[in-house]
Amino acid sequence: MLTWIIVILLILWLLGYFGPNVFAGFPRSGNAVHILLVIVVILVLLNLLGII
């Protein structure tokens, strides 16, 4: 379950980061990209430490 959440957050982060450059109509996400990246990093670290 946690793995799927991490994968979905990474995909959303990649879409937010590269989306406006690839698709002209894709909205710019601003700080949401960085927030998603921080959440993914925290989840990965917690998973590696065995807390979650």
C-alpha distance matrix in Angstrom:
0.0 3.8 5.4 5.3 6.5 8.8 10.0 10.8 12.5 14.4 15.6 16.7 18.4 20.1 21.3 22.7 24.4 25.8 25.9 29.3 30.9 29.9 30.1 33.0 31.9 28.4 28.6 28.7 25.9 27.6 25.9 22.5 21.9 22.5 20.4 17.3 18.2 18.7 15.3 13.7 16.1 15.5 11.7 12.6 15.5 13.8 11.4 14.6 16.5 14.3 14.3 10.6
3.8 0.0 3.8 5.4 5.1 6.2 8.6 9.9 10.6 12.3 14.3 15.3 16.3 18.3 19.9 20.9 22.3 24.1 24.6 27.8 29.4 28.7 29.2 32.1 31.1 27.5 27.4 27.0 24.0 25.3 23.3 20.2 19.5 19.6 17.5 14.6 15.1 15.2 12.0 10.3 12.4 11.7 8.0 9.0 11.8 10.3 8.1 11.5 13.5 11.8 11.7 8.2
5.4 3.8 0.0 3.8 5.4 5.1 6.2 8.6 9.9 10.5 12.3 14.2 15.2 16.4 18.3 19.8 20.9 22.2 22.9 26.4 27.5 26.6 27.4 30.5 29.9 26.4 26.7 26.4 23.7 25.1 23.5 20.5 19.1 19.4 18.1 14.7 14.7 15.6 12.9 10.2 12.3 12.7 9.1 8.7 12.1 11.7 9.0 11.5 14.3 13.1 13.9 10.8
5.3 5.4 3.8 0.0 3.8 5.4 5.0 6.0 8.5 9.7 10.5 12.2 14.0 15.2 16.4 18.1 19.7 20.8 21.0 24.5 25.9 24.7 25.1 28.2 27.3 23.9 24.3 24.5 22.0 23.9 22.6 19.3 18.1 19.2 17.8 14.2 15.0 16.3 13.4 11.1 14.0 14.6 11.2 11.6 15.2 14.7 12.4 15.1 17.8 16.6 16.9 13.6
6.5 5.1 5.4 3.8 0.0 3.8 5.5 5.2 6.1 8.5 9.9 10.5 12.1 14.2 15.3 16.3 18.1 19.8 19.9 23.1 24.9 24.2 24.4 27.2 26.1 22.5 22.4 22.3 19.4 21.2 19.6 16.2 15.5 16.3 14.4 11.1 12.3 13.4 10.2 8.5 11.8 12.0 8.9 10.3 13.7 13.1 11.7 14.8 17.1 16.2 15.7 12.5
8.8 6.2 5.1 5.4 3.8 0.0 3.8 5.5 5.2 6.1 8.6 9.9 10.4 12.2 14.2 15.1 16.2 18.0 18.8 22.0 23.3 22.9 23.7 26.5 25.9 22.2 22.2 21.6 18.8 20.1 18.4 15.4 14.0 14.4 13.1 9.7 9.8 11.1 8.6 5.8 8.8 9.9 7.1 7.5 11.1 11.5 10.1 12.6 15.3 15.1 15.1 12.4
10.0 8.6 6.2 5.0 5.5 3.8 0.0 3.8 5.5 5.1 6.2 8.6 9.7 10.5 12.3 14.1 15.2 16.2 16.8 20.4 21.4 20.5 21.3 24.4 24.0 20.5 21.1 20.9 18.6 20.3 19.4 16.3 14.4 15.6 15.0 11.2 11.3 13.6 11.6 8.6 11.5 13.3 10.8 10.4 14.2 15.0 13.2 15.2 18.2 18.0 18.5 15.8
10.8 9.9 8.6 6.0 5.2 5.5 3.8 0.0 3.8 5.4 5.1 6.2 8.5 9.9 10.5 12.2 14.1 15.3 15.1 18.5 20.2 19.2 19.4 22.3 21.4 17.9 18.3 18.5 16.1 18.4 17.6 14.2 12.9 14.8 13.8 10.0 11.3 13.7 11.4 9.4 13.0 14.4 12.1 12.8 16.5 16.8 15.6 18.0 20.8 20.4 20.3 17.3
12.5 10.6 9.9 8.5 6.1 5.2 5.5 3.8 0.0 3.8 5.4 5.1 6.0 8.6 9.8 10.4 12.1 14.1 14.3 17.4 19.1 18.9 19.3 21.9 21.1 17.4 17.1 16.6 13.8 15.5 14.3 11.0 9.7 11.1 10.0 6.3 7.7 10.0 8.0 6.4 10.1 11.6 10.1 11.2 14.5 15.2 14.7 17.0 19.5 19.7 19.2 16.6
14.4 12.3 10.5 9.7 8.5 6.1 5.1 5.4 3.8 0.0 3.8 5.4 4.9 6.1 8.5 9.7 10.3 11.9 13.0 16.2 17.3 17.0 18.1 20.9 20.8 17.1 17.4 16.5 14.2 15.7 14.8 12.2 9.7 11.0 11.2 7.5 7.2 10.4 9.5 6.9 9.7 12.3 11.2 11.0 14.3 15.9 15.2 16.7 19.6 20.2 20.4 18.1
15.6 14.3 12.3 10.5 9.9 8.6 6.2 5.1 5.4 3.8 0.0 3.8 5.4 5.1 6.1 8.5 9.8 10.4 10.7 14.2 15.4 14.5 15.2 18.3 18.0 14.5 15.4 15.3 13.6 15.8 15.8 13.0 10.6 13.0 13.4 9.8 10.3 13.6 12.7 10.5 13.5 16.0 14.6 14.6 18.0 19.4 18.4 20.1 23.1 23.4 23.6 21.0
16.7 15.3 14.2 12.2 10.5 9.9 8.6 6.2 5.1 5.4 3.8 0.0 3.8 5.4 5.0 6.1 8.5 10.0 9.5 12.6 14.6 14.2 14.3 16.8 16.1 12.4 12.5 12.4 10.3 12.8 12.8 9.7 8.0 11.0 11.0 7.7 9.4 12.6 11.7 10.5 13.8 15.8 14.9 15.7 18.9 20.0 19.6 21.6 24.2 24.6 24.2 21.7
18.4 16.3 15.2 14.0 12.1 10.4 9.7 8.5 6.0 4.9 5.4 3.8 0.0 3.8 5.4 5.1 6.1 8.5 9.3 12.0 13.6 14.0 14.8 17.1 16.9 13.2 12.9 11.7 9.4 10.9 10.6 8.2 5.4 7.9 8.8 6.0 6.4 10.1 10.2 9.1 11.6 14.2 14.1 14.6 17.3 19.0 19.0 20.6 23.1 24.0 23.7 21.7
20.1 18.3 16.4 15.2 14.2 12.2 10.5 9.9 8.6 6.1 5.1 5.4 3.8 0.0 3.8 5.4 5.1 5.8 7.3 10.5 11.2 11.1 12.6 15.3 15.8 12.4 13.1 12.1 11.0 12.6 13.2 11.3 8.1 10.6 12.3 9.7 9.3 13.1 13.6 11.8 13.9 16.9 16.7 16.4 19.3 21.4 20.9 22.1 25.0 26.0 26.1 24.1
21.3 19.9 18.3 16.4 15.3 14.2 12.3 10.5 9.8 8.5 6.1 5.0 5.4 3.8 0.0 3.8 5.5 5.4 4.7 8.1 9.7 9.2 9.7 12.4 12.4 8.9 10.0 9.9 9.3 11.9 13.3 11.1 8.8 12.1 13.5 11.0 11.8 15.4 15.5 14.3 16.9 19.5 19.1 19.3 22.4 24.0 23.6 25.2 27.9 28.7 28.6 26.2
22.7 20.9 19.8 18.1 16.3 15.1 14.1 12.2 10.4 9.7 8.5 6.1 5.1 5.4 3.8 0.0 3.8 5.9 5.4 7.3 9.6 10.5 10.7 12.4 12.2 8.5 8.1 7.0 5.8 8.1 9.6 7.9 5.7 9.4 11.0 9.4 10.4 13.8 14.3 13.9 16.3 18.7 18.9 19.6 22.2 23.8 24.0 25.6 28.0 29.0 28.5 26.4
24.4 22.3 20.9 19.7 18.1 16.2 15.2 14.1 12.1 10.3 9.8 8.5 6.1 5.1 5.5 3.8 0.0 3.8 5.8 7.3 8.2 9.8 11.2 12.9 13.7 10.5 10.4 8.4 7.8 8.7 10.2 9.6 6.4 9.0 11.7 10.5 10.2 13.7 15.1 14.3 15.9 18.8 19.4 19.5 21.9 24.1 24.3 25.3 27.8 29.3 29.0 27.3
25.8 24.1 22.2 20.8 19.8 18.0 16.2 15.3 14.1 11.9 10.4 10.0 8.5 5.8 5.4 5.9 3.8 0.0 3.8 5.8 5.5 6.3 8.5 10.6 12.2 9.5 10.7 9.6 10.3 11.7 13.8 13.1 10.1 12.8 15.4 13.8 13.5 17.1 18.3 17.0 18.7 21.8 22.1 21.8 24.4 26.7 26.5 27.4 30.2 31.5 31.6 29.7
25.9 24.6 22.9 21.0 19.9 18.8 16.8 15.1 14.3 13.0 10.7 9.5 9.3 7.3 4.7 5.4 5.8 3.8 0.0 3.8 5.4 5.3 5.6 8.0 8.8 5.9 7.8 7.9 9.2 11.7 14.2 13.0 10.9 14.3 16.3 14.6 15.1 18.7 19.4 18.4 20.6 23.4 23.4 23.6 26.4 28.3 28.0 29.4 32.1 33.1 33.0 30.8
29.3 27.8 26.4 24.5 23.1 22.0 20.4 18.5 17.4 16.2 14.2 12.6 12.0 10.5 8.1 7.3 7.3 5.8 3.8 0.0 3.8 5.6 5.3 5.7 7.1 5.1 6.3 6.1 8.8 10.7 14.0 13.6 12.0 15.2 17.4 16.5 17.2 20.4 21.5 21.0 23.0 25.7 26.1 26.4 29.0 30.9 31.0 32.3 34.9 36.0 35.7 33.6
30.9 29.4 27.5 25.9 24.9 23.3 21.4 20.2 19.1 17.3 15.4 14.6 13.6 11.2 9.7 9.6 8.2 5.5 5.4 3.8 0.0 3.8 5.9 6.6 9.5 8.4 10.1 9.5 12.0 13.3 16.3 16.3 14.0 16.8 19.5 18.5 18.4 21.8 23.2 22.3 23.9 26.9 27.4 27.2 29.7 32.0 32.0 32.8 35.6 37.0 37.0 35.1
29.9 28.7 26.6 24.7 24.2 22.9 20.5 19.2 18.9 17.0 14.5 14.2 14.0 11.1 9.2 10.5 9.8 6.3 5.3 5.6 3.8 0.0 3.8 6.4 9.1 8.3 11.2 11.6 13.9 15.9 18.7 18.0 15.7 18.8 21.2 19.5 19.6 23.2 24.1 22.8 24.7 27.8 27.8 27.5 30.3 32.5 32.0 33.0 36.0 37.0 37.2 35.1
30.1 29.2 27.4 25.1 24.4 23.7 21.3 19.4 19.3 18.1 15.2 14.3 14.8 12.6 9.7 10.7 11.2 8.5 5.6 5.3 5.9 3.8 0.0 3.8 5.6 5.5 9.0 10.6 13.1 15.7 18.8 17.8 16.2 19.7 21.6 20.0 20.8 24.3 24.9 23.9 26.2 29.0 28.8 28.9 31.9 33.7 33.2 34.6 37.5 38.3 38.2 35.9
33.0 32.1 30.5 28.2 27.2 26.5 24.4 22.3 21.9 20.9 18.3 16.8 17.1 15.3 12.4 12.4 12.9 10.6 8.0 5.7 6.6 6.4 3.8 0.0 3.8 5.6 8.3 9.9 13.2 15.5 19.0 18.5 17.4 20.7 22.7 21.7 22.6 25.9 26.7 26.2 28.4 31.0 31.1 31.5 34.3 36.1 35.9 37.3 40.1 41.0 40.7 38.4
31.9 31.1 29.9 27.3 26.1 25.9 24.0 21.4 21.1 20.8 18.0 16.1 16.9 15.8 12.4 12.2 13.7 12.2 8.8 7.1 9.5 9.1 5.6 3.8 0.0 3.8 6.3 9.2 12.2 15.1 18.5 17.6 17.1 20.7 22.1 21.0 22.6 25.7 26.1 25.9 28.4 30.7 30.6 31.4 34.3 35.7 35.6 37.4 40.0 40.6 40.1 37.6
28.4 27.5 26.4 23.9 22.5 22.2 20.5 17.9 17.4 17.1 14.5 12.4 13.2 12.4 8.9 8.5 10.5 9.5 5.9 5.1 8.4 8.3 5.5 5.6 3.8 0.0 3.8 6.6 9.0 12.2 15.3 14.1 13.5 17.2 18.5 17.3 18.9 22.0 22.3 22.1 24.7 26.9 26.8 27.7 30.5 31.9 31.9 33.6 36.2 36.9 36.3 33.8
28.6 27.4 26.7 24.3 22.4 22.2 21.1 18.3 17.1 17.4 15.4 12.5 12.9 13.1 10.0 8.1 10.4 10.7 7.8 6.3 10.1 11.2 9.0 8.3 6.3 3.8 0.0 3.8 6.2 9.3 12.5 11.6 11.8 15.3 16.3 15.8 17.8 20.5 20.9 21.3 23.8 25.7 26.0 27.2 29.7 31.0 31.4 33.3 35.5 36.3 35.4 33.1
28.7 27.0 26.4 24.5 22.3 21.6 20.9 18.5 16.6 16.5 15.3 12.4 11.7 12.1 9.9 7.0 8.4 9.6 7.9 6.1 9.5 11.6 10.6 9.9 9.2 6.6 3.8 0.0 3.8 5.9 9.4 9.4 9.4 12.5 14.0 14.1 15.6 18.2 19.1 19.7 21.8 23.8 24.6 25.7 27.9 29.4 30.1 31.8 33.8 35.0 34.0 32.1
25.9 24.0 23.7 22.0 19.4 18.8 18.6 16.1 13.8 14.2 13.6 10.3 9.4 11.0 9.3 5.8 7.8 10.3 9.2 8.8 12.0 13.9 13.1 13.2 12.2 9.0 6.2 3.8 0.0 3.8 6.4 5.6 6.3 9.4 10.4 10.7 12.6 14.8 15.6 16.6 18.7 20.4 21.2 22.6 24.7 26.0 26.9 28.7 30.6 31.7 30.5 28.6
27.6 25.3 25.1 23.9 21.2 20.1 20.3 18.4 15.5 15.7 15.8 12.8 10.9 12.6 11.9 8.1 8.7 11.7 11.7 10.7 13.3 15.9 15.7 15.5 15.1 12.2 9.3 5.9 3.8 0.0 3.8 5.6 6.3 7.9 9.6 11.0 12.2 13.9 15.5 16.8 18.3 19.9 21.4 22.7 24.3 25.9 27.2 28.7 30.3 31.8 30.5 29.0
25.9 23.3 23.5 22.6 19.6 18.4 19.4 17.6 14.3 14.8 15.8 12.8 10.6 13.2 13.3 9.6 10.2 13.8 14.2 14.0 16.3 18.7 18.8 19.0 18.5 15.3 12.5 9.4 6.4 3.8 0.0 3.8 5.3 5.3 6.4 8.8 10.0 10.9 12.6 14.5 15.6 16.8 18.6 20.2 21.4 22.8 24.5 26.1 27.3 28.9 27.4 26.2
22.5 20.2 20.5 19.3 16.2 15.4 16.3 14.2 11.0 12.2 13.0 9.7 8.2 11.3 11.1 7.9 9.6 13.1 13.0 13.6 16.3 18.0 17.8 18.5 17.6 14.1 11.6 9.4 5.6 5.6 3.8 0.0 3.8 5.4 5.0 6.1 8.6 9.9 10.5 12.3 14.3 15.4 16.5 18.3 20.0 21.1 22.4 24.3 25.8 26.9 25.5 23.8
21.9 19.5 19.1 18.1 15.5 14.0 14.4 12.9 9.7 9.7 10.6 8.0 5.4 8.1 8.8 5.7 6.4 10.1 10.9 12.0 14.0 15.7 16.2 17.4 17.1 13.5 11.8 9.4 6.3 6.3 5.3 3.8 0.0 3.8 5.5 5.3 6.3 8.8 10.1 10.7 12.5 14.5 15.6 16.7 18.6 20.2 21.2 22.7 24.6 25.9 25.0 23.4
22.5 19.6 19.4 19.2 16.3 14.4 15.6 14.8 11.1 11.0 13.0 11.0 7.9 10.6 12.1 9.4 9.0 12.8 14.3 15.2 16.8 18.8 19.7 20.7 20.7 17.2 15.3 12.5 9.4 7.9 5.3 5.4 3.8 0.0 3.8 5.4 5.0 6.2 8.6 9.9 10.6 12.3 14.2 15.3 16.5 18.4 19.9 21.1 22.6 24.3 23.3 22.2
20.4 17.5 18.1 17.8 14.4 13.1 15.0 13.8 10.0 11.2 13.4 11.0 8.8 12.3 13.5 11.0 11.7 15.4 16.3 17.4 19.5 21.2 21.6 22.7 22.1 18.5 16.3 14.0 10.4 9.6 6.4 5.0 5.5 3.8 0.0 3.8 5.4 5.2 6.3 8.7 10.0 10.7 12.4 14.3 15.5 16.6 18.3 20.1 21.2 22.6 21.1 19.8
17.3 14.6 14.7 14.2 11.1 9.7 11.2 10.0 6.3 7.5 9.8 7.7 6.0 9.7 11.0 9.4 10.5 13.8 14.6 16.5 18.5 19.5 20.0 21.7 21.0 17.3 15.8 14.1 10.7 11.0 8.8 6.1 5.3 5.4 3.8 0.0 3.8 5.5 5.1 6.2 8.7 9.9 10.6 12.3 14.3 15.4 16.4 18.3 20.0 21.1 19.9 18.2
18.2 15.1 14.7 15.0 12.3 9.8 11.3 11.3 7.7 7.2 10.3 9.4 6.4 9.3 11.8 10.4 10.2 13.5 15.1 17.2 18.4 19.6 20.8 22.6 22.6 18.9 17.8 15.6 12.6 12.2 10.0 8.6 6.3 5.0 5.4 3.8 0.0 3.8 5.4 5.1 6.2 8.6 9.9 10.6 12.3 14.3 15.3 16.5 18.4 20.0 19.3 18.1
18.7 15.2 15.6 16.3 13.4 11.1 13.6 13.7 10.0 10.4 13.6 12.6 10.1 13.1 15.4 13.8 13.7 17.1 18.7 20.4 21.8 23.2 24.3 25.9 25.7 22.0 20.5 18.2 14.8 13.9 10.9 9.9 8.8 6.2 5.2 5.5 3.8 0.0 3.8 5.4 5.1 6.2 8.6 9.9 10.6 12.3 14.1 15.4 16.5 18.3 17.2 16.4
15.3 12.0 12.9 13.4 10.2 8.6 11.6 11.4 8.0 9.5 12.7 11.7 10.2 13.6 15.5 14.3 15.1 18.3 19.4 21.5 23.2 24.1 24.9 26.7 26.1 22.3 20.9 19.1 15.6 15.5 12.6 10.5 10.1 8.6 6.3 5.1 5.4 3.8 0.0 3.8 5.5 5.2 6.1 8.6 10.0 10.6 12.1 14.2 15.4 16.4 15.0 13.7
13.7 10.3 10.2 11.1 8.5 5.8 8.6 9.4 6.4 6.9 10.5 10.5 9.1 11.8 14.3 13.9 14.3 17.0 18.4 21.0 22.3 22.8 23.9 26.2 25.9 22.1 21.3 19.7 16.6 16.8 14.5 12.3 10.7 9.9 8.7 6.2 5.1 5.4 3.8 0.0 3.8 5.5 5.1 6.1 8.6 9.9 10.4 12.2 14.2 15.3 14.7 13.2
16.1 12.4 12.3 14.0 11.8 8.8 11.5 13.0 10.1 9.7 13.5 13.8 11.6 13.9 16.9 16.3 15.9 18.7 20.6 23.0 23.9 24.7 26.2 28.4 28.4 24.7 23.8 21.8 18.7 18.3 15.6 14.3 12.5 10.6 10.0 8.7 6.2 5.1 5.5 3.8 0.0 3.8 5.5 5.2 6.2 8.6 9.8 10.5 12.3 14.2 13.9 13.3
15.5 11.7 12.7 14.6 12.0 9.9 13.3 14.4 11.6 12.3 16.0 15.8 14.2 16.9 19.5 18.7 18.8 21.8 23.4 25.7 26.9 27.8 29.0 31.0 30.7 26.9 25.7 23.8 20.4 19.9 16.8 15.4 14.5 12.3 10.7 9.9 8.6 6.2 5.2 5.5 3.8 0.0 3.8 5.5 5.2 6.1 8.5 9.9 10.6 12.2 11.1 10.8
11.7 8.0 9.1 11.2 8.9 7.1 10.8 12.1 10.1 11.2 14.6 14.9 14.1 16.7 19.1 18.9 19.4 22.1 23.4 26.1 27.4 27.8 28.8 31.1 30.6 26.8 26.0 24.6 21.2 21.4 18.6 16.5 15.6 14.2 12.4 10.6 9.9 8.6 6.1 5.1 5.5 3.8 0.0 3.8 5.5 5.1 6.0 8.6 9.9 10.5 9.6 8.2
12.6 9.0 8.7 11.6 10.3 7.5 10.4 12.8 11.2 11.0 14.6 15.7 14.6 16.4 19.3 19.6 19.5 21.8 23.6 26.4 27.2 27.5 28.9 31.5 31.4 27.7 27.2 25.7 22.6 22.7 20.2 18.3 16.7 15.3 14.3 12.3 10.6 9.9 8.6 6.1 5.2 5.5 3.8 0.0 3.8 5.5 5.0 6.1 8.6 9.8 10.3 9.4
15.5 11.8 12.1 15.2 13.7 11.1 14.2 16.5 14.5 14.3 18.0 18.9 17.3 19.3 22.4 22.2 21.9 24.4 26.4 29.0 29.7 30.3 31.9 34.3 34.3 30.5 29.7 27.9 24.7 24.3 21.4 20.0 18.6 16.5 15.5 14.3 12.3 10.6 10.0 8.6 6.2 5.2 5.5 3.8 0.0 3.8 5.3 5.1 6.1 8.6 8.8 9.4
13.8 10.3 11.7 14.7 13.1 11.5 15.0 16.8 15.2 15.9 19.4 20.0 19.0 21.4 24.0 23.8 24.1 26.7 28.3 30.9 32.0 32.5 33.7 36.1 35.7 31.9 31.0 29.4 26.0 25.9 22.8 21.1 20.2 18.4 16.6 15.4 14.3 12.3 10.6 9.9 8.6 6.1 5.1 5.5 3.8 0.0 3.8 5.5 5.1 6.2 5.4 5.9
11.4 8.1 9.0 12.4 11.7 10.1 13.2 15.6 14.7 15.2 18.4 19.6 19.0 20.9 23.6 24.0 24.3 26.5 28.0 31.0 32.0 32.0 33.2 35.9 35.6 31.9 31.4 30.1 26.9 27.2 24.5 22.4 21.2 19.9 18.3 16.4 15.3 14.1 12.1 10.4 9.8 8.5 6.0 5.0 5.3 3.8 0.0 3.8 5.4 5.1 6.1 5.3
14.6 11.5 11.5 15.1 14.8 12.6 15.2 18.0 17.0 16.7 20.1 21.6 20.6 22.1 25.2 25.6 25.3 27.4 29.4 32.3 32.8 33.0 34.6 37.3 37.4 33.6 33.3 31.8 28.7 28.7 26.1 24.3 22.7 21.1 20.1 18.3 16.5 15.4 14.2 12.2 10.5 9.9 8.6 6.1 5.1 5.5 3.8 0.0 3.8 5.4 7.8 8.5
16.5 13.5 14.3 17.8 17.1 15.3 18.2 20.8 19.5 19.6 23.1 24.2 23.1 25.0 27.9 28.0 27.8 30.2 32.1 34.9 35.6 36.0 37.5 40.1 40.0 36.2 35.5 33.8 30.6 30.3 27.3 25.8 24.6 22.6 21.2 20.0 18.4 16.5 15.4 14.2 12.3 10.6 9.9 8.6 6.1 5.1 5.4 3.8 0.0 3.8 5.6 7.9
14.3 11.8 13.1 16.6 16.2 15.1 18.0 20.4 19.7 20.2 23.4 24.6 24.0 26.0 28.7 29.0 29.3 31.5 33.1 36.0 37.0 37.0 38.3 41.0 40.6 36.9 36.3 35.0 31.7 31.8 28.9 26.9 25.9 24.3 22.6 21.1 20.0 18.3 16.4 15.3 14.2 12.2 10.5 9.8 8.6 6.2 5.1 5.4 3.8 0.0 3.8 5.5
14.3 11.7 13.9 16.9 15.7 15.1 18.5 20.3 19.2 20.4 23.6 24.2 23.7 26.1 28.6 28.5 29.0 31.6 33.0 35.7 37.0 37.2 38.2 40.7 40.1 36.3 35.4 34.0 30.5 30.5 27.4 25.5 25.0 23.3 21.1 19.9 19.3 17.2 15.0 14.7 13.9 11.1 9.6 10.3 8.8 5.4 6.1 7.8 5.6 3.8 0.0 3.8
10.6 8.2 10.8 13.6 12.5 12.4 15.8 17.3 16.6 18.1 21.0 21.7 21.7 24.1 26.2 26.4 27.3 29.7 30.8 33.6 35.1 35.1 35.9 38.4 37.6 33.8 33.1 32.1 28.6 29.0 26.2 23.8 23.4 22.2 19.8 18.2 18.1 16.4 13.7 13.2 13.3 10.8 8.2 9.4 9.4 5.9 5.3 8.5 7.9 5.5 3.8 0.0
